[in-house]
Amino acid sequence: MKRIALVLVVLSAAVVAAGYFAFPDEAAQYAGAAAGAGTRVWTNVEANPTPVAFALGTFLLTVVYHKARGKSLRESVEVAATRVTVVSAPPPTADGEASVVRRARARATRTQLMSDLVVLQNRHRKLPDEILQYEKEVCYAEQALDEAEAKLAQRQKVREAAAAKLDAARKEKAEADAEVVAIEVELKRLADVA
């Protein structure tokens, strides 16, 4: 960890130096702004040093307290700086899943199952009415089909009767035409004889 921090400091210094040599005017401007901000902070601390002294004192007191309780210096500084208790994560179980994750997954599964159950129960409540409605529709459709088939049968009988009458009328007309021709031929023959 110390090596990583040292590498970060060296890299930061190298980037600042490269920026200074590449853009000296801008680097001087930023350095002046940072120096001005540092001067204002120091002036404020000199004007009222009590809050800063109190903060540093409580920080050192917290580090000393946790060091006295048996923590390492690193842990003591971490607790003093963050004011957060560092809790170690529970070890994973045999299947590689932490108990917290298993409980969260079980809660999510239970919530999803409850939601699905509510949806199914609501649907189940509506189904008897829908079934009754569809049964009525099927009955009405079957009744209309039966009526249509009866009308069709009746119309077919009417059509067959009309077709029979048409055939009889055509046959009668053909016979009448033949008789007319025969009578005309006979009349012509009689007229020629007389």
Phi, psi and omega in degrees: 000320179295323180293320179296317178297318179296318179296319178296319178296315181296316179296319178298317178297322179293320179294317178297317180295317178297320177295323179295317181286330181280321182227078186293324182294312180295321180297319179294321179296314180294321179296320178297318179296319179294320179294321178297317179296318178297320179296318179297318180297315181295324178295318178295321179293319178295325181290324182216083185280352186299311181297321181292317179295320179296317180295314179295321180296314180294325178297311180294321179297320178294318178299314181296318180299312181289330176293322180291333179279358173106006178276159177287167180298319180299312179295322180296315179295320180298316180293319181292322183284322185260340184055034179235135177282128179278118181249129179284143180290144178294146181293147179293155180282186184297328181273006175087009183244131180290153182294329178296316179294320180297317178294318179297318179295320179295319178296318179296319179296317180297317179298316180295319179295319178297318178297315178298321180296318179297317179298315180295320179295319177297317179295319181297326178292327183276340186298317180302319178295318179295319179298316179299317179297316181292325176297318177297317180298319179295318179299313180297321180294318178296320178296316179296323178294316178298316178298318180295320178295321178295317178296320180297316179298318179296317180295323178295320177296317179297318179296316179297319178296317179294322179294322178294316177298321179297313178300317180296319180294319179295318180296316179297320179295317179298318178295318179295319178298317179297319179294320179298315180297318181295318180294318180297318179297318181293319179295320178297317179296318178294324179292325179289327183285325186276000000 
